[in-house]
Amino acid sequence: IRLGQRASITAIELQTKPNRFSAKATIYIGSLDSTAVEYQQAGSTDRITHTSTIQVSLVGIGSHIKIKFEVPPKTASNPYGQIGLQILKVYGQPDGYH
């Protein structure tokens, strides 16, 4: 996820679509360094479901967010093991530095 500008990111809220849940997610915050984005781990969660929203506290300043999901098990209702997000909210404060 590319943000419009650098921000101090404090939390992220996630909720999956029905039958598209993930067991685990790791969230990284990154900043653009001349030609590439360098990421650092900012937080993680053990269970994301469609029944309730999960809020993950984060600490970091950056202009990019990367979310790495653990591959969910394949089921009859999700034969390819896909992940679908219903809610994704990022909480933070613009840094003012570009």
N, C-alpha and C positions, 0 to 999 in steps of 0.2 A: 504494500500500500504506500503510495507516495503522497505525502502531505503537501499542502501549498507552501509551507514555510517551516523552518525549524520550530520545534515546540518542546516544552517540558511535559512529557507524557506521564500521567499519574495512574491511569487505569484503562482497561479495555473490557467491554461487555460482550459476551458471546452466547448465542443460542442456535442450535441446529434445527434443521427441518425434520419432520417425522421420518423415521427409518433411515436417517443419514447422520447418525451420531458418531462421535469419535471418543476413544478412550482417553487420549492425552493430547495436549497441545503445548508447544513451547513458543514463547513470543520473544522476538528479537527487535531491538531498536537500532537503526543505523543512520549514519551521516555520510553525505557525499564527500569523498576525498579525491580531488582532482579528476579522476576518470572512473572510479568504482565506488560502490557503497560498502562501507565496512560496518558489520553488524556485531552487536554484543547482546548476550542473553539478558532479558529484563524481567522475565517471569515465566511461570508455567502453571498448568492446571491438570488435574487427574481425570476429570469427567465433564464432558459437555453433552447436554441432552436437549431435547425439544420441550420438556415439561417445565423447565425453569431457566432463567437467565443466570449465567455465571459471570461474576465480576472478578477480574484478576488485577491485583494491585501491581503496578509497574513503577520502576524508577529509571528515568533516562531522558536524555535530550537528543533529539534527532529529527530528521525529515522523512524517514522511511520506517515502515513496520513490516516485519516478516513473521508469518505464523506458520509453523511446521506442525502438521497433524500426524499422529500415529495412524497407520492404516487400519480402518475398522474391519471387523470380520465380515466375510461375504455371507449373506442370508438370502432367503427366498425373495424377500421384499427389496433387497439391495444386492443383486447378484454380482455387481462389479466393485463393491466396497467403496462407494463414493461418499464424499462428505459434502453436505449442503448447509450453508449458514442462512438462518432466517433473520438473525439480528447481529450486527457488528457495530458497536459504538466505541469511539475513542475519546477519552477524557484527558484534557491537558490545557496548557496555557501557551499561547504563542510566545516565542522567545524574542521576536523583534529583530534578531540578527539573521541575515540572509546568507 
